[in-house]
Amino acid sequence: MDNEKIINEVMGSGLRALNRIADSQLVERFGLEERTQRLVYEGAKRMAETAAKAAKRLSPKRSDEPRRPSRKFDLSLSEEQQLMRDTLRRFADEVMQPAAREADDRAEPPDDFLETFGELGAISMSVPEGLGGDAEQVSAVSQMLIAEDLARGDMGLAYAALAPLSFVNALVAWGDDKQQAHFLPPLVEGAGTGASVAVVEPHPLFDPGALRTSAKKSSAGYLLNGEKSMVALANSAKWFLVAAEIPKTGPRLFIVDRDAAGLSVTAEATMGLKSAALGRLKLEGVRVSHEALLGGEPSLKSHGKTAYREAVNRARIAWGAMAVGASQAVLDYVVPYCNDRIAFGEPISHRQAVAFMIADIGIEVESMRMLVYRAAGRIDAGLKSEREAYLARTLCAEKAMEIGTNGVQLLGGAGFITDHPIELWYRHLRAVGVMDGNLLV
């Protein structure tokens, strides 16, 4: 491919992605017109330079110049990522937080929530242009930023919004050509509520590496038996990505149709994340074809095991990002509250115990964020991330519960009642410790 063609393709895909953001009705609603116009204008000027660099990077290299993955840990965001953050934060503040309480009471998202979120183009911008989307390059860091910013608005609604996105990401990363051609178009075009992921099982000390849900191979396909819990949008999803253990082979992911014989769905009452419309799947002799195996039969021994392990790593990073976002919401709420709350003639933030507790929350949020960013960055760099994903998940699960508890403590009796969102965030943050899957962002 010559350099001119490379430049045209890179410029075209990049500008299409920028224009998709600029055309969104939410840009005008959130007052980002000026910033968006500047981004598109500057992006057009920089695109040729970026494309030229891409052409140079893709040109043949001498055999004595092996390409190595970059180990640089860079926390700076691109202009596109920053615009995405600005949009998502306004969406979280103006759409998600006001709707969170009612959605929690109803145990389901507002009627138009998923459609409104779909207008942001998160699914389309997670699918490469060659597969019908608008993404020039799919980035784990960008996906992590989406999870963090949405959870800052409400973790339950964030889980609902990210469930179909997780299904799409799995197809993009590990699906074969037939699976991508069949499932991606309707999801990219707007059927964003049509899919979810089911990994977690309802038994103590759940380990995603030791699944009890089984997939026995037969001449016609696979026979699935088992139970899954904490599945977002369980009552409305058309397809589920179900994790199951193939005897003597290991855990794999299967695409299961909601109408499959032997599959039953029931609502699940939970402490937190109610607004994600959680449910439990029961699989009793569910028969699926060989094509239902994510990646298809050729991937069974080649990269199926690696794909599942990477899926678990991404899920751990995603839940870590959600914990960071919800913990940041707690911090942003308790600081002004403690500054304004007067006791014994002065703000309670003047008390050393209160000030130290708030400072500890701030420190822990930053440490959680650093580990999550580091783990996601390693995926984008093409490096192993299993250790970093596990560390991020372990720290975030522990500190999220602590931050939720301290948030309630800082508000005293007010933290226990529903007049303030702290008790809702506390219940959400407790969920991080028991979720080890179901979110492959």
C-alpha positions as CSV (number, residue, x, y, z in Angstrom):
1,M,0.0,0.0,0.0
2,D,1.5,3.4,-1.0
3,N,1.8,6.3,1.4
4,E,-0.9,8.4,-0.3
5,K,-3.4,5.7,0.2
6,I,-2.4,5.3,3.8
7,I,-2.7,9.0,4.4
8,N,-6.2,9.1,2.8
9,E,-7.4,6.2,4.9
10,V,-6.1,7.5,8.2
11,M,-7.4,11.0,7.5
12,G,-10.8,9.7,6.5
13,S,-11.3,7.4,9.5
14,G,-10.1,10.0,11.9
15,L,-12.3,12.8,10.6
16,R,-15.3,10.5,10.5
17,A,-14.8,9.7,14.2
18,L,-14.5,13.5,15.0
19,N,-17.5,14.4,13.0
20,R,-19.6,11.7,14.7
21,I,-18.9,13.4,18.0
22,A,-19.5,16.8,16.6
23,D,-22.9,15.8,15.1
24,S,-24.2,14.4,18.4
25,Q,-27.2,16.2,19.9
26,L,-25.5,15.9,23.3
27,V,-22.7,18.1,22.3
28,E,-25.1,21.0,22.0
29,R,-27.0,20.0,25.1
30,F,-23.8,20.0,27.2
31,G,-22.5,23.3,25.8
32,L,-19.4,21.8,24.1
33,E,-20.0,23.3,20.6
34,E,-17.0,25.6,20.7
35,R,-14.6,23.0,22.0
36,T,-15.9,20.4,19.5
37,Q,-15.5,22.8,16.6
38,R,-12.0,23.6,17.6
39,L,-11.2,19.9,17.9
40,V,-12.4,19.2,14.4
41,Y,-10.6,22.2,13.0
42,E,-7.3,21.4,14.6
43,G,-7.8,17.7,14.0
44,A,-8.1,18.3,10.2
45,K,-4.8,20.3,10.3
46,R,-3.0,17.7,12.3
47,M,-4.4,14.6,10.4
48,A,-2.0,14.8,7.5
49,E,1.0,14.9,9.8
50,T,-0.4,12.0,11.8
51,A,-1.1,10.0,8.7
52,A,2.4,10.6,7.4
53,K,3.8,9.3,10.6
54,A,1.5,6.3,10.3
55,A,2.8,5.7,6.8
56,K,6.3,5.8,7.9
57,R,5.6,3.5,10.8
58,L,3.9,1.0,8.5
59,S,6.7,1.1,5.9
60,P,9.0,-2.0,5.6
61,K,11.7,-2.1,8.2
62,R,15.1,-3.6,7.9
63,S,15.6,-7.0,9.5
64,D,18.1,-5.5,11.9
65,E,15.5,-3.1,13.4
66,P,13.1,-5.4,15.3
67,R,9.9,-3.6,16.5
68,R,9.5,-3.7,20.3
69,P,6.4,-2.8,22.3
70,S,6.7,0.5,24.1
71,R,7.0,0.4,27.8
72,K,6.4,4.1,28.3
73,F,3.7,4.8,30.9
74,D,2.1,8.1,29.7
75,L,-0.9,9.5,31.6
76,S,-1.5,12.4,29.2
77,L,-4.8,12.2,27.2
78,S,-5.2,12.9,23.5
79,E,-7.5,15.8,22.5
80,E,-10.1,13.2,21.4
81,Q,-10.0,11.4,24.7
82,Q,-10.3,14.7,26.6
83,L,-13.4,15.7,24.6
84,M,-14.9,12.3,25.3
85,R,-14.2,12.8,29.0
86,D,-15.8,16.3,29.0
87,T,-18.9,14.9,27.3
88,L,-19.2,11.8,29.5
89,R,-18.7,13.8,32.7
90,R,-21.5,16.2,31.7
91,F,-23.6,13.2,30.8
92,A,-22.9,11.7,34.2
93,D,-23.7,14.9,36.1
94,E,-26.8,16.0,34.1
95,V,-28.3,12.7,33.1
96,M,-27.1,9.9,35.3
97,Q,-26.9,11.4,38.8
98,P,-30.4,12.9,38.7
99,A,-31.9,9.6,37.5
100,A,-29.9,7.3,39.8
101,R,-32.3,7.2,42.8
102,E,-35.4,6.5,40.8
103,A,-33.6,3.9,38.8
104,D,-32.4,2.2,41.9
105,D,-36.0,2.2,43.3
106,R,-37.3,0.7,40.0
107,A,-34.4,-1.7,39.7
108,E,-34.0,-0.9,36.1
109,P,-32.6,2.0,34.0
110,P,-34.9,4.9,32.9
111,D,-36.8,4.1,29.7
112,D,-34.7,6.3,27.5
113,F,-31.3,6.0,29.2
114,L,-29.7,3.4,27.0
115,E,-30.9,5.2,23.9
116,T,-29.5,8.5,25.1
117,F,-26.2,6.9,26.0
118,G,-26.1,5.3,22.5
119,E,-26.2,8.9,21.0
120,L,-22.7,9.4,22.4
121,G,-21.4,6.8,19.9
122,A,-19.4,4.7,22.4
123,I,-20.2,1.4,20.7
124,S,-19.5,2.7,17.2
125,M,-16.2,4.2,18.3
126,S,-15.2,0.9,19.9
127,V,-15.5,-0.9,16.6
128,P,-12.8,-0.6,13.9
129,E,-13.8,1.0,10.6
130,G,-13.2,-2.2,8.8
131,L,-15.9,-3.9,10.9
132,G,-18.5,-1.1,10.3
133,G,-17.6,1.2,13.2
134,D,-15.8,4.5,13.4
135,A,-12.7,3.6,15.5
136,E,-9.3,4.2,13.9
137,Q,-7.7,2.3,16.8
138,V,-9.5,0.5,19.7
139,S,-7.9,1.6,23.0
140,A,-8.1,-0.1,26.4
141,V,-7.3,3.2,28.1
142,S,-10.2,4.9,26.3
143,Q,-12.6,2.1,27.4
144,M,-11.3,2.4,31.0
145,L,-12.0,6.2,30.9
146,I,-15.5,5.6,29.8
147,A,-16.1,3.1,32.7
148,E,-14.6,5.6,35.2
149,D,-16.6,8.6,34.1
150,L,-19.9,6.7,33.8
151,A,-19.5,5.2,37.3
152,R,-18.9,8.7,38.6
153,G,-22.5,9.4,37.6
154,D,-23.9,6.2,38.9
155,M,-22.3,2.7,39.0
156,G,-25.5,0.8,38.5
157,L,-26.4,2.8,35.4
158,A,-22.8,2.6,34.2
159,Y,-22.9,-1.2,34.5
160,A,-26.1,-1.3,32.4
161,A,-24.6,1.0,29.7
162,L,-21.3,-1.0,29.6
163,A,-22.8,-4.5,29.4
164,P,-23.6,-4.3,25.6
165,L,-20.3,-2.5,25.0
166,S,-18.5,-5.4,26.7
167,F,-20.2,-7.9,24.4
168,V,-19.1,-5.8,21.4
169,N,-15.5,-5.5,22.6
170,A,-15.3,-9.3,23.0
171,L,-16.5,-9.8,19.4
172,V,-14.0,-7.2,18.1
173,A,-11.1,-8.8,20.0
174,W,-11.8,-12.5,19.7
175,G,-14.8,-13.1,17.4
176,D,-14.3,-14.8,14.0
177,D,-15.5,-13.2,10.7
178,K,-18.9,-14.8,10.8
179,Q,-19.7,-13.8,14.3
180,Q,-18.5,-10.2,13.7
181,A,-20.6,-10.0,10.5
182,H,-23.7,-11.3,12.2
183,F,-23.7,-9.5,15.6
184,L,-21.8,-6.3,15.2
185,P,-24.0,-4.4,12.6
186,P,-27.2,-4.4,14.6
187,L,-25.3,-3.3,17.7
188,V,-23.4,-0.6,16.0
189,E,-26.6,0.7,14.3
190,G,-28.4,1.2,17.6
191,A,-29.6,-2.0,19.1
192,G,-27.4,-1.3,22.1
193,T,-29.6,-3.0,24.7
194,G,-29.3,-6.3,22.9
195,A,-26.4,-8.0,24.6
196,S,-24.8,-8.7,28.0
197,V,-22.0,-10.8,29.5
198,A,-22.4,-13.6,32.1
199,V,-19.3,-14.9,33.9
200,V,-20.0,-14.7,37.7
201,E,-21.6,-17.7,39.4
202,P,-23.8,-17.7,42.5
203,H,-21.6,-19.6,44.9
204,P,-19.1,-18.5,47.6
205,L,-15.5,-17.8,46.7
206,F,-16.2,-17.6,43.0
207,D,-13.1,-18.0,40.9
208,P,-13.4,-17.2,37.1
209,G,-10.7,-19.7,36.5
210,A,-12.6,-22.6,38.0
211,L,-16.1,-22.4,36.5
212,R,-18.9,-24.7,37.5
213,T,-20.9,-24.0,34.4
214,S,-20.0,-26.8,32.0
215,A,-19.9,-27.0,28.2
216,K,-19.8,-30.6,27.0
217,K,-18.9,-31.1,23.3
218,S,-21.0,-33.2,21.0
219,S,-21.2,-33.8,17.3
220,A,-23.8,-31.0,17.0
221,G,-22.1,-28.5,19.2
222,Y,-22.1,-28.0,22.9
223,L,-24.4,-28.7,25.8
224,L,-24.4,-26.0,28.5
225,N,-25.4,-26.5,32.1
226,G,-24.9,-24.2,35.0
227,E,-26.0,-20.9,36.6
228,K,-24.9,-17.3,36.2
229,S,-25.7,-14.3,38.5
230,M,-25.4,-10.5,38.6
231,V,-26.0,-10.3,34.8
232,A,-26.9,-6.8,33.7
233,L,-30.0,-6.2,31.5
234,A,-30.8,-9.9,32.0
235,N,-34.5,-9.4,31.2
236,S,-34.0,-7.4,28.0
237,A,-30.8,-8.7,26.4
238,K,-31.1,-10.7,23.2
239,W,-27.7,-12.4,23.4
240,F,-25.5,-13.4,26.3
241,L,-21.8,-14.1,26.3
242,V,-21.6,-17.0,28.7
243,A,-18.4,-18.4,30.3
244,A,-18.4,-22.1,30.6
245,E,-15.8,-24.9,31.3
246,I,-15.0,-27.4,28.5
247,P,-13.8,-30.6,30.2
248,K,-10.0,-31.2,29.7
249,T,-9.8,-27.9,27.8
250,G,-10.6,-25.0,30.1
251,P,-13.0,-22.1,30.3
252,R,-14.3,-20.5,27.1
253,L,-16.9,-17.9,26.1
254,F,-20.1,-18.9,24.2
255,I,-22.7,-16.7,22.5
256,V,-26.1,-17.8,23.7
257,D,-29.5,-16.6,22.3
258,R,-32.0,-15.6,24.8
259,D,-34.6,-17.8,23.2
260,A,-32.5,-20.9,23.4
261,A,-34.3,-23.9,24.8
262,G,-33.3,-24.6,28.4
263,L,-32.3,-21.0,29.2
264,S,-34.4,-19.3,31.9
265,V,-33.9,-15.8,33.3
266,T,-35.1,-14.5,36.6
267,A,-34.7,-11.1,38.3
268,E,-32.1,-11.0,41.1
269,A,-32.6,-8.9,44.2
270,T,-29.3,-7.3,45.3
271,M,-27.9,-4.8,47.7
272,G,-26.4,-2.6,45.0
273,L,-26.3,-2.1,41.2
274,K,-30.1,-2.5,41.2
275,S,-30.5,0.0,38.3
276,A,-28.6,-2.3,36.0
277,A,-31.6,-4.6,36.0
278,L,-29.6,-7.6,37.3
279,G,-30.8,-11.1,36.7
280,R,-29.8,-14.8,37.1
281,L,-29.4,-17.2,34.1
282,K,-30.1,-20.9,34.5
283,L,-28.8,-23.1,31.8
284,E,-30.3,-26.6,31.8
285,G,-29.2,-28.6,28.7
286,V,-28.9,-25.5,26.5
287,R,-27.7,-26.7,23.1
288,V,-25.5,-24.3,21.0
289,S,-23.7,-24.9,17.7
290,H,-20.0,-25.0,17.2
291,E,-20.3,-21.5,15.8
292,A,-21.4,-20.2,19.2
293,L,-17.9,-20.6,20.6
294,L,-16.3,-17.2,20.6
295,G,-13.7,-17.2,17.9
296,G,-15.0,-20.5,16.4
297,E,-13.7,-24.0,16.6
298,P,-10.3,-23.2,15.1
299,S,-9.5,-21.1,18.1
300,L,-10.4,-23.8,20.6
301,K,-6.8,-24.8,21.2
302,S,-4.9,-22.0,19.6
303,H,-5.9,-18.9,21.4
304,G,-9.2,-19.6,23.2
305,K,-7.5,-20.1,26.6
306,T,-5.5,-16.9,26.1
307,A,-8.6,-15.0,25.0
308,Y,-10.6,-16.0,28.1
309,R,-7.7,-15.1,30.4
310,E,-7.4,-11.7,28.7
311,A,-11.2,-11.2,29.1
312,V,-10.9,-11.8,32.8
313,N,-8.0,-9.3,33.0
314,R,-10.1,-6.6,31.2
315,A,-13.0,-7.3,33.4
316,R,-10.9,-6.7,36.5
317,I,-9.5,-3.5,35.0
318,A,-13.1,-2.3,34.2
319,W,-14.4,-2.9,37.7
320,G,-11.3,-1.1,39.0
321,A,-12.2,1.8,36.8
322,M,-15.8,1.8,38.0
323,A,-14.6,1.7,41.6
324,V,-12.4,4.8,40.9
325,G,-15.3,6.7,39.3
326,A,-17.7,6.0,42.2
327,S,-15.0,6.7,44.8
328,Q,-14.3,10.0,43.1
329,A,-18.0,10.8,43.4
330,V,-17.8,10.2,47.1
331,L,-14.8,12.4,47.5
332,D,-16.4,15.2,45.5
333,Y,-19.5,15.1,47.7
334,V,-17.9,14.8,51.2
335,V,-15.5,17.7,50.8
336,P,-18.1,20.5,50.3
337,Y,-20.4,18.8,52.8
338,C,-17.8,18.8,55.6
339,N,-16.7,22.3,54.8
340,D,-20.4,23.6,55.1
341,R,-21.5,21.4,58.0
342,I,-21.1,23.5,61.2
343,A,-20.7,21.8,64.6
344,F,-19.6,23.6,67.8
345,G,-19.2,26.9,65.9
346,E,-16.9,25.7,63.1
347,P,-16.9,23.5,60.0
348,I,-16.4,19.8,60.9
349,S,-13.6,19.7,58.3
350,H,-11.5,21.7,60.9
351,R,-11.5,18.6,63.0
352,Q,-8.3,16.6,62.5
353,A,-10.1,13.2,62.4
354,V,-12.4,14.4,59.7
355,A,-9.6,16.1,57.6
356,F,-7.4,13.0,57.9
357,M,-10.2,10.8,56.8
358,I,-10.9,12.9,53.7
359,A,-7.2,13.1,52.9
360,D,-7.0,9.3,53.1
361,I,-9.9,9.0,50.6
362,G,-8.1,11.3,48.2
363,I,-4.9,9.4,48.5
364,E,-6.5,6.0,48.0
365,V,-8.5,7.2,44.9
366,E,-5.3,8.4,43.3
367,S,-3.5,5.1,44.1
368,M,-6.5,3.1,42.7
369,R,-6.5,5.3,39.5
370,M,-2.8,4.8,39.0
371,L,-3.0,1.0,39.1
372,V,-6.0,0.9,36.8
373,Y,-4.4,3.3,34.3
374,R,-1.2,1.3,34.4
375,A,-2.9,-2.0,33.7
376,A,-5.0,-0.6,30.8
377,G,-1.9,1.1,29.4
378,R,-0.1,-2.3,29.2
379,I,-2.9,-3.8,27.1
380,D,-2.5,-0.9,24.6
381,A,1.3,-1.4,24.6
382,G,0.9,-5.1,23.8
383,L,2.3,-6.2,27.1
384,K,1.1,-8.8,29.6
385,S,-1.3,-7.3,32.1
386,E,-2.5,-10.2,34.2
387,R,-0.4,-9.2,37.3
388,E,-1.3,-5.5,37.0
389,A,-5.0,-6.3,36.5
390,Y,-5.1,-8.5,39.5
391,L,-3.3,-5.9,41.7
392,A,-5.7,-3.2,40.4
393,R,-8.7,-5.4,41.2
394,T,-7.5,-6.4,44.6
395,L,-6.7,-2.8,45.7
396,C,-9.9,-1.3,44.2
397,A,-12.1,-4.0,45.8
398,E,-10.6,-3.4,49.3
399,K,-10.4,0.4,49.1
400,A,-13.8,0.9,47.4
401,M,-15.5,-0.7,50.4
402,E,-13.4,1.4,52.8
403,I,-14.2,4.6,51.0
404,G,-17.9,3.9,50.9
405,T,-17.9,3.2,54.6
406,N,-15.9,6.4,55.4
407,G,-18.2,8.4,53.2
408,V,-21.2,7.3,55.3
409,Q,-19.2,8.0,58.5
410,L,-18.3,11.5,57.4
411,L,-22.0,12.4,56.9
412,G,-23.0,10.8,60.2
413,G,-26.7,10.2,60.5
414,A,-27.2,12.0,57.2
415,G,-25.1,9.3,55.4
416,F,-27.6,6.6,56.5
417,I,-30.7,8.2,55.0
418,T,-31.7,8.5,51.3
419,D,-31.7,12.3,51.3
420,H,-28.1,12.0,50.3
421,P,-26.6,9.8,47.6
422,I,-23.8,8.5,49.9
423,E,-25.7,5.4,51.0
424,L,-26.5,4.5,47.4
425,W,-22.8,4.8,46.5
426,Y,-21.9,2.8,49.5
427,R,-24.1,-0.1,48.3
428,H,-22.6,0.2,44.8
429,L,-19.0,0.1,46.0
430,R,-19.6,-3.0,48.1
431,A,-20.3,-4.8,44.8
432,V,-16.8,-4.4,43.5
433,G,-15.5,-7.0,46.0
434,V,-17.8,-9.8,44.6
435,M,-17.7,-9.0,40.9
436,D,-14.9,-10.8,39.0
437,G,-16.2,-10.8,35.5
438,N,-19.3,-9.7,33.6
439,L,-17.7,-6.5,32.3
440,L,-15.1,-7.0,29.5
441,V,-14.5,-3.3,28.7
